[in-house]
Amino acid sequence: MDPIPVIFNHTMLTRPGVGGQYDFIRHVIIIDEKENQNEYVNIVYHEFRHYWQDIFFHRIFRWWVCNSRGLYRAYYNTDFCSIEADARVYGAS
């Protein structure tokens, strides 16, 4: 896997109120610099897991974020949304 840049810039986030996100178009991790600095490591691990998912489980990852027709947002905080459940566990480890 190639290294992935981490950018601290809340204006690049596409969803307000999230601490960070993996931008799969530009292949960068974006972190809200206003987030609690104690959470930076967890956010980076969580978003890095999405980068890993996009590489090794590309079709599943892209289905969830691009084609799930609202299921992603509806089930975002549940174990049903497999990519988020996996990233939460990885981020907290």
N, C-alpha and C positions, 0 to 999 in steps of 0.2 A: 504494500500500500504506500502511496505517496504521502508525504507530510501534508497536513491541511492547515492553512492559515487560520488564525483566530483573530477576529476583529472586534474591538470594543467600541460599538457605535449603535446606540438605541434607535437612531433614525433609519437604520437599514432593516430593522425588524418588520416583518409583514403583518405580525399580529401584536397588538398592544397588550401589555401586561404579562408577557412571557419573559423569563430571564434570559433566554437565548434561543437560537434556532440554527439548524443546519440548512444552509442554502444549497440545494442540490443542483441548481443551475450554475452557480459560480464555484461550487465546491469549497465553501468557506464556512467556518463556524462564527456566528455573530453573537456577541454577548452584550446585554444592556449594561453599560458602564455604571448606571445608577443602581444596579442590583447590589445587594449586600456582598461585600468582598469575600466573606466567609463562604458564600455559595458558589464562587467562581469555579472551583475545582469540580464540584458536583455537576454544574452546568456543562463544563467542558467534557467531562466523561459521558454525560447523557447525550450531548449532541454528537460527540465522536462516535458513539454507538450507532446513531442514525447514519453517519458517514459509512461505517462498517456495513450496516444493513444494506445501504444503497449499492455497495460494491458486491457483497456476497449473496444477498437475497434481493437483488434489484427488482425483480417482478413483483414480489410481495410488498416491498417498501413503496414502490411507485404506485401500486394499486391503492394502497391505503391513502397516500397523500394526494393522488391525482384523480383516481377513478371510483372511489368508494361512495360517491354521491351522497355526501353528508354523514355517512357512518363514522368517518374519522373524527369529526367534531362532536358528534353525538356520544361516541364511546371513548373519547380521548382519555378520560380519567378512570377507565375501567380496565380490567384484565382482558376483556374481549378485544380491545385494540392491541394486538400482539406487538406491534413495533414500539408503542409507547410503554407497555408493561415491561418489555425487555429492556428498553432504555432507562426506565426508572430503576430497575434492579441494578443494572450496570453502573449507572450514575451514583448510586448510593453505596457501591462496594468499595 
